[in-house]
Amino acid sequence: AAIMRIGLREMRVFSKL
């Protein structure tokens, strides 16, 4: 479930943008 963890991290970065 590494993809799920990376997805959550990317989602947070996108929210900052």
N, C-alpha and C positions, 0 to 999 in steps of 0.2 A: 504493500500500500504506500509505496514511495511516491507514486504519481499524485495520489490524493494530497499528500503533505506538500508537495511542490505547488500543486494547484492552489492550495489555501494561501501559500506564501505569495504567489503571483497575484492572487485576488486582492491581497492587502496592498500590494505595490500599486496595482491599478487604481485602487480607491484613493491613494495619495495623489495620483495624477489628476 
